[in-house]
Amino acid sequence: MKISDLSRATGVDVDTIRYYEKAGLLPAPAREANGYRSYGPAHLERLAFVRHCRGLDIPMADVKRLLDFVGGTRDGCGDIDSLIDAQLLRVRARLKSLRALERQLAALRSSCDSDHATHECGILQELVAAAHGEACACHGEGQAR
């Protein structure tokens, strides 16, 4: 199949497929007489695997390691468990950060509760104050950024 067919079958953009090839996540396909890449079922399966891993936000270096396990060049499930444990820690840290961001945005939003002229907008006043290094509703006293 051509790269466009592989793209349609997996939902992965053509440029991303080429990037994955260059990065070593996909083996180089055979070339047809006209120079077009010719992908087979193994490419489709591997690309679907990569796409799923990237959908879980697994870093590309870790996807490569997982592919080594799939290919049988590595042994032992403990390393796979550790890899996923590390990803889980990264996700939990991001969730904690996002929860803090949500609280900051909610505090900022609470500084303006009515429809009025722009120059009276509490949100804009808070953002301008923070830009000047002053404390703001979203970061509290002494925490201006």
Steps between C-alpha positions, in 0.01 A plus 500: 500500500609858446574742781164672444323164546696435818411847622129445437506154659663622822392863524866605513603797287738426210763736638481325837550163333812633329618642832450164671704336225786747550479453877528123463152416624402360162727295277573641158248367250590335173490723195296432189653543155358852485671590830186501714522349844321167528365423846379160614291357783799508738530877451129542565518299823813675622364845419176420683709391801704823488188711461338334800811553713525864393128536579595398854762777481782251536824673395651384172809359670275280712296399195827384342575294811152345489548417133820317596293285733238437233775404256644255750837674528449560871380265769325543832172666584642694797654761272165552330331542837761759602455689176124525550546586870722792397239618249232475767711721729539758222125501439424537871741792525332667201157443655617665822630793298176524303295500820708791629449678169125441527496658848698799371265552206195466726645764735569725205149448363347587836657847479244601239136406543301740287469648157662841493745713307834344413696750708303381806564129437648340809665225298689747283595706805641189669695397190646849458591512869679165470685624193631784719621252761217566743303234684199372314187302581625189324834483683407659830701739712872507433480246220480724196680363197 
